[in-house]
Amino acid sequence: MASTMTGQVPFHMAAIAHPGRGHINAMMNFCRLLSNRGGFHISFIVTEEWRSILSSDPPPPPCVQLCTIPNCIPSERVRAADRNGFMDAVLTNMEEPFERLIIEQLETPVQAIVGDTYLPWVVEVGNREGIPVCSLFPMAACFFRALDNYHMLPVHVPTTDSIAEFNDEPLEQYIPGLHPLRSSDLNTLHTLKQWKKILQYFPWVKKPQCVLFTSFYELESDTIDLIKQQLPCHVYPIGPCIPYLQLNAVSNPDQDYYLTWLDEQPKKSVLYISLGSFLSVSQTQLEELAYGLVTSQVGTKAAASPCLASDPSLNPQTPTTQRLTQAKPNRVYS
């Protein structure tokens, strides 16, 4: 690192994400972006299981060191079966080993922490230890605003009954700046118990030194301006934290194909659905999804990571893949 060559001590930052692929990816890519600036040593903290999972990913930059806490939460293999239990474990079991690690076990003192907004106890740890904390929110700013102003809605916690009461109206009529969101969007994200837990801890978001959004200011300028007015801390939209930003501009036929296809579609006509550890599906459900896509005659593209592409359920000879390849236009990527 440049700081090492000049004799300067790197700034030591600890980073910890909510233990889910989308959150960890965003935090890791944020750390990669920081590493490009030089002068940082980053302790990226995950559970032992997640360190094993990340071993198949591209290695982090030299200044980013993977550090582990014990497996104190349900395994990724079973977390989808009990989301309430998983959330409870994340909110109650990770704080103590995280604090012990950064205070007692790391070689140099931590000078700042970047923690996932869904880990409110990170702010408490920072306050106790006198360490500045930045909160990273790896989702749309409009969703953050919905959570932070939930008390302004006529029904405080969305349930199936409250959907009918809302008549699926836009939430912007209750909370300015929420043009894309409707009441049904909130209902489908979390169970009643999960909503209560999130709202119980969300006030901690006002207590870090700053909040970072993985969004473009130009994309959500009105919402971000309103958030800046409401929060007592600094607010910074840092842009998407995605691996694409790290790739070289190398011609790739598959990449060119789907980018061209996306550019040719009418505005607001493409629906993106991501299925992973958080919203995993069974083979039967995947079969039903594939059958529905083929029957609808809607153009479909399926993308699979290398580890999934090797799964027998995605073998070109299986009914699922055969049905997906019948949709037009279609291409299955791996």
Backbone torsions as a table, in degrees:
resi	resn	phi	psi	omega
1	MET	NA	151.6	-178.1
2	ALA	-61.4	-38.3	-178.1
3	SER	-63.4	-34.8	178.3
4	THR	-68.1	-39.7	-178.4
5	MET	-65.7	-32.1	-179.3
6	THR	-90.3	1.2	178.3
7	GLY	86.6	-0.9	179.3
8	GLN	-80.2	147.2	177.8
9	VAL	-82.7	126.9	-179.9
10	PRO	-61.3	148.5	175.7
11	PHE	-73.3	122.4	-174.7
12	HIS	-93.0	115.7	179.9
13	MET	-119.0	137.5	172.5
14	ALA	-101.4	138.4	179.6
15	ALA	-128.2	134.4	177.4
16	ILE	-143.7	130.8	-178.1
17	ALA	-109.7	158.1	168.9
18	HIS	-58.4	134.6	-173.5
19	PRO	-73.0	74.3	174.7
20	GLY	-148.5	150.2	-172.4
21	ARG	-56.6	-46.4	-178.4
22	GLY	-63.2	-38.2	179.6
23	HIS	-73.0	-44.0	-179.5
24	ILE	-66.0	-40.8	177.6
25	ASN	-58.9	-46.0	-178.6
26	ALA	-62.6	-44.2	-179.4
27	MET	-66.0	-42.4	179.9
28	MET	-63.7	-42.0	-179.7
29	ASN	-69.8	-31.2	172.3
30	PHE	-62.7	-43.0	178.3
31	CYS	-64.9	-36.9	176.3
32	ARG	-61.9	-41.8	178.7
33	LEU	-63.5	-42.1	177.8
34	LEU	-62.5	-38.7	-177.5
35	SER	-62.6	-28.8	179.3
36	ASN	-66.1	-22.8	-179.3
37	ARG	-81.6	-20.0	-179.7
38	GLY	78.9	160.8	176.1
39	GLY	87.4	7.9	-177.6
40	PHE	-117.7	145.0	161.4
41	HIS	-120.8	121.0	-172.5
42	ILE	-116.5	122.5	172.4
43	SER	-93.9	106.9	-177.6
44	PHE	-93.5	112.6	-167.8
45	ILE	-102.7	125.4	179.3
46	VAL	-140.1	170.3	173.0
47	THR	-73.6	165.8	178.5
48	GLU	-60.9	-37.9	178.7
49	GLU	-64.1	-42.6	-178.3
50	TRP	-68.7	-30.6	174.9
51	ARG	-63.0	-39.6	177.5
52	SER	-64.8	-41.2	178.8
53	ILE	-62.6	-42.9	-177.1
54	LEU	-72.2	-11.9	-179.7
55	SER	-64.0	-21.2	178.4
56	SER	-89.7	-5.9	177.7
57	ASP	-84.0	165.3	172.6
58	PRO	-56.8	139.1	-177.3
59	PRO	-63.2	146.1	177.5
60	PRO	-70.9	166.6	177.1
61	PRO	-60.5	159.1	-178.2
62	PRO	-56.1	-30.1	-177.3
63	CYS	-82.4	-4.0	178.4
64	VAL	-105.4	116.1	-177.6
65	GLN	-110.5	126.0	176.1
66	LEU	-76.5	124.8	177.4
67	CYS	-123.1	148.9	-172.0
68	THR	-121.8	150.6	165.2
69	ILE	-114.5	162.1	-178.4
70	PRO	-61.6	162.7	176.9
71	ASN	-75.6	81.6	-175.4
72	CYS	-98.8	8.7	179.8
73	ILE	-130.4	162.5	179.3
74	PRO	-57.9	149.4	-178.2
75	SER	-65.5	152.3	175.0
76	GLU	-59.3	-26.5	-177.8
77	ARG	-69.3	-23.1	-174.6
78	VAL	-125.4	-1.6	-173.1
79	ARG	-59.8	-34.2	-177.5
80	ALA	-67.8	-20.2	-178.5
81	ALA	-74.3	-23.3	-179.5
82	ASP	-145.5	80.0	-176.7
83	ARG	-66.9	-34.9	178.0
84	ASN	-63.1	-46.6	178.9
85	GLY	-63.4	-37.6	178.7
86	PHE	-63.9	-45.3	-179.6
87	MET	-63.9	-41.5	177.6
88	ASP	-59.3	-42.6	-179.3
89	ALA	-65.0	-41.1	179.6
90	VAL	-62.8	-39.5	-176.3
91	LEU	-78.4	-19.7	-174.1
92	THR	-118.1	-27.4	-170.8
93	ASN	-98.2	-19.2	-172.5
94	MET	-90.4	-22.6	-173.2
95	GLU	-60.4	-49.9	-174.9
96	GLU	-63.9	-49.8	178.5
97	PRO	-65.9	-30.8	176.8
98	PHE	-64.8	-47.2	-178.8
99	GLU	-64.9	-40.7	179.4
100	ARG	-62.9	-39.1	-179.4
101	LEU	-64.3	-50.5	-173.7
102	ILE	-73.5	-22.7	-178.0
103	ILE	-94.3	-37.4	-170.6
104	GLU	-110.4	-24.7	-166.9
105	GLN	-111.1	-20.6	178.4
106	LEU	-80.2	148.6	-172.1
107	GLU	-69.0	-36.1	-179.0
108	THR	-121.8	153.0	-178.4
109	PRO	-62.3	141.1	176.1
110	VAL	-79.6	128.8	-177.2
111	GLN	-99.2	-17.3	177.8
112	ALA	-161.3	154.7	178.2
113	ILE	-125.4	134.0	167.6
114	VAL	-110.3	115.0	-177.0
115	GLY	-121.4	149.9	176.6
116	ASP	-63.3	139.6	178.2
117	THR	-58.6	-28.6	179.4
118	TYR	-78.4	5.6	174.2
119	LEU	-117.7	74.7	-173.7
120	PRO	-62.7	-25.3	-178.9
121	TRP	-67.6	-15.9	176.5
122	VAL	-61.7	-38.5	178.4
123	VAL	-65.1	-40.0	178.0
124	GLU	-62.6	-43.6	178.3
125	VAL	-61.0	-45.2	179.3
126	GLY	-60.9	-41.0	178.7
127	ASN	-64.3	-42.2	-179.2
128	ARG	-65.7	-38.6	-173.8
129	GLU	-95.9	-0.8	179.7
130	GLY	69.5	34.7	-179.1
131	ILE	-112.2	127.3	177.4
132	PRO	-60.6	143.8	-178.1
133	VAL	-126.5	133.0	168.9
134	CYS	-110.4	138.5	-178.8
135	SER	-104.1	124.6	179.5
136	LEU	-101.7	121.0	178.7
137	PHE	-107.3	102.5	-171.7
138	PRO	-87.3	36.5	179.3
139	MET	-138.6	-176.3	-177.3
140	ALA	-64.9	144.2	178.5
141	ALA	-64.0	-30.2	-180.0
142	CYS	-65.8	-32.6	177.8
143	PHE	-70.6	-39.0	174.5
144	PHE	-58.3	-44.6	-178.8
145	ARG	-64.8	-36.6	177.3
146	ALA	-61.9	-43.4	179.5
147	LEU	-66.8	-42.4	-175.6
148	ASP	-71.3	-19.5	-178.9
149	ASN	-120.2	28.6	-174.8
150	TYR	-60.2	-29.1	-178.7
151	HIS	-65.3	-15.2	-179.0
152	MET	-82.4	-11.4	179.0
153	LEU	-78.4	146.4	-179.3
154	PRO	-66.4	-27.0	175.4
155	VAL	-117.6	119.6	-167.9
156	HIS	-72.2	-31.2	179.9
157	VAL	-129.6	123.6	-177.0
158	PRO	-70.1	132.2	172.7
159	THR	-133.0	176.6	178.3
160	THR	-58.7	-39.3	179.9
161	ASP	-67.5	-36.4	-177.1
162	SER	-69.0	-23.1	176.4
163	ILE	-61.1	-44.7	179.9
164	ALA	-64.6	-38.4	-179.6
165	GLU	-66.0	-40.5	177.0
166	PHE	-68.8	-26.6	-171.7
167	ASN	58.6	30.6	179.4
168	ASP	51.8	44.3	-179.5
169	GLU	-82.0	156.3	176.9
170	PRO	-60.4	138.8	-179.3
171	LEU	-74.8	-12.9	-177.7
172	GLU	-63.3	-24.5	179.3
173	GLN	-68.6	-19.6	177.3
174	TYR	-102.9	-37.8	-178.6
175	ILE	-127.4	105.7	-180.0
176	PRO	-56.4	141.8	177.9
177	GLY	95.8	7.9	-178.2
178	LEU	-112.0	42.0	-175.4
179	HIS	-54.3	-41.5	-176.1
180	PRO	-74.9	-19.1	-170.1
181	LEU	-95.3	142.9	173.9
182	ARG	-122.5	166.8	-175.9
183	SER	-59.8	-36.4	-179.1
184	SER	-66.7	-24.4	177.8
185	ASP	-62.8	-38.7	179.5
186	LEU	-71.4	-37.7	-176.6
187	ASN	-62.9	-35.5	-173.4
188	THR	-82.6	-10.8	-173.9
189	LEU	-82.6	-39.5	-173.1
190	HIS	-144.1	158.3	174.0
191	THR	-77.1	169.7	179.9
192	LEU	-57.7	-45.0	-179.5
193	LYS	-64.2	-38.8	179.8
194	GLN	-66.4	-40.9	178.1
195	TRP	-60.2	-45.1	-180.0
196	LYS	-61.0	-40.3	-179.9
197	LYS	-66.6	-44.4	179.9
198	ILE	-61.6	-46.3	-177.4
199	LEU	-68.9	-28.6	177.6
200	GLN	-64.1	-38.6	-175.3
201	TYR	-97.2	-13.2	-171.7
202	PHE	-64.5	-28.8	177.0
203	PRO	-55.7	-20.8	178.1
204	TRP	-64.8	-15.2	-177.7
205	VAL	-67.3	-17.5	-180.0
206	LYS	-83.0	-2.8	-171.3
207	LYS	-106.6	-7.9	174.0
208	PRO	-75.9	174.1	178.6
209	GLN	-74.4	-27.0	177.3
210	CYS	-161.3	162.1	175.5
211	VAL	-121.6	130.7	179.8
212	LEU	-108.5	133.4	177.8
213	PHE	-113.2	133.7	176.8
214	THR	-86.5	60.0	-177.1
215	SER	-143.9	155.0	173.3
216	PHE	-79.6	137.5	175.9
217	TYR	-59.7	-40.9	-177.8
218	GLU	-64.2	-24.7	-178.5
219	LEU	-79.1	-33.2	-177.1
220	GLU	-134.9	44.4	-172.3
221	SER	-60.6	-44.2	-178.7
222	ASP	-62.7	-45.2	-179.2
223	THR	-65.1	-44.7	-178.7
224	ILE	-65.1	-37.9	176.9
225	ASP	-62.3	-40.2	178.2
226	LEU	-66.5	-39.1	177.7
227	ILE	-63.7	-41.1	178.7
228	LYS	-60.6	-36.6	179.2
229	GLN	-69.7	-30.0	-172.5
230	GLN	-90.9	-34.8	-176.4
231	LEU	-85.4	143.2	178.7
232	PRO	-81.3	-5.9	-178.4
233	CYS	-108.4	174.3	178.3
234	HIS	-71.0	147.8	179.0
235	VAL	-127.3	127.5	-177.9
236	TYR	-132.4	115.2	168.9
237	PRO	-80.2	119.2	-172.7
238	ILE	-105.2	0.7	-178.5
239	GLY	85.6	167.1	-177.0
240	PRO	-60.8	135.8	175.1
241	CYS	-102.2	81.7	-174.7
242	ILE	-128.0	152.6	-178.2
243	PRO	-60.6	-26.1	-177.0
244	TYR	-55.2	-32.7	-178.5
245	LEU	-66.9	-16.3	-178.7
246	GLN	-95.3	-8.4	-173.4
247	LEU	-80.5	149.9	173.7
248	ASN	-80.4	152.8	-179.3
249	ALA	-78.8	76.3	-179.7
250	VAL	-109.1	132.9	-179.8
251	SER	-61.7	132.5	-179.0
252	ASN	-140.1	116.5	-176.3
253	PRO	-56.1	-44.6	179.4
254	ASP	-63.5	-44.8	-179.7
255	GLN	-62.5	-47.1	179.2
256	ASP	-59.4	-35.9	-177.4
257	TYR	-63.6	-51.2	-175.0
258	TYR	-76.3	-29.1	175.5
259	LEU	-66.8	-40.9	176.9
260	THR	-62.7	-43.3	179.6
261	TRP	-61.4	-42.9	179.5
262	LEU	-64.1	-41.8	-179.7
263	ASP	-63.0	-26.8	-176.7
264	GLU	-83.7	-11.3	-176.4
265	GLN	-80.8	148.8	176.2
266	PRO	-61.0	154.8	-179.5
267	LYS	-60.2	136.1	178.0
268	LYS	61.1	31.0	-178.2
269	SER	-109.1	-4.8	-175.7
270	VAL	-106.1	126.6	176.7
271	LEU	-103.6	124.2	-180.0
272	TYR	-103.3	126.6	179.0
273	ILE	-123.7	124.8	179.3
274	SER	-112.4	125.8	178.2
275	LEU	-119.5	120.9	-179.1
276	GLY	-149.2	-143.5	-176.9
277	SER	-66.5	-31.4	-177.6
278	PHE	-77.4	-39.8	-179.7
279	LEU	-125.5	62.8	-178.9
280	SER	-77.4	154.5	-179.7
281	VAL	-126.9	153.5	176.5
282	SER	-80.5	169.5	178.0
283	GLN	-61.3	-39.5	179.0
284	THR	-62.9	-44.1	179.0
285	GLN	-64.8	-38.2	178.3
286	LEU	-65.2	-38.0	176.3
287	GLU	-61.7	-43.8	179.8
288	GLU	-64.4	-40.4	178.6
289	LEU	-63.2	-45.4	179.6
290	ALA	-62.8	-41.9	179.7
291	TYR	-63.0	-42.6	179.3
292	GLY	-64.1	-39.0	179.5
293	LEU	-65.4	-42.4	179.6
294	VAL	-66.2	-43.7	-179.2
295	THR	-63.4	-36.7	-177.6
296	SER	-70.5	-19.7	-177.1
297	GLN	62.4	22.5	176.7
298	VAL	-87.3	136.8	178.6
299	GLY	-58.1	133.5	-173.1
300	THR	-135.1	142.4	171.8
301	LYS	-128.1	134.3	178.3
302	ALA	-116.5	134.3	178.4
303	ALA	-122.5	136.6	179.9
304	ALA	-132.9	140.2	175.3
305	SER	-70.4	160.4	-179.3
306	PRO	-55.0	-36.1	-178.2
307	CYS	-69.7	-31.9	177.6
308	LEU	-79.7	-32.1	-179.0
309	ALA	-63.8	-25.2	178.2
310	SER	-84.8	-5.7	179.7
311	ASP	-70.1	135.9	179.6
312	PRO	-57.6	-27.7	-178.2
313	SER	-67.7	-18.7	178.6
314	LEU	-107.0	13.6	176.8
315	ASN	-63.1	139.9	-178.3
316	PRO	-54.8	-20.0	-177.8
317	GLN	-89.6	-5.6	-177.6
318	THR	-81.1	154.7	-179.5
319	PRO	-57.5	-36.6	-178.2
320	THR	-58.9	-52.6	-177.8
321	THR	-68.4	-35.7	177.8
322	GLN	-62.0	-40.4	179.2
323	ARG	-68.8	-41.8	179.8
324	LEU	-62.1	-38.1	-178.3
325	THR	-73.1	-9.7	176.0
326	GLN	-81.0	-21.3	179.4
327	ALA	-70.2	145.8	-175.0
328	LYS	-127.5	133.6	-11.9
329	PRO	-76.9	155.1	-175.9
330	ASN	-152.2	147.3	169.4
331	ARG	-153.4	134.1	177.4
332	VAL	-98.4	120.7	-178.0
333	TYR	-101.0	153.0	171.8
334	SER	-140.1	NA	NA
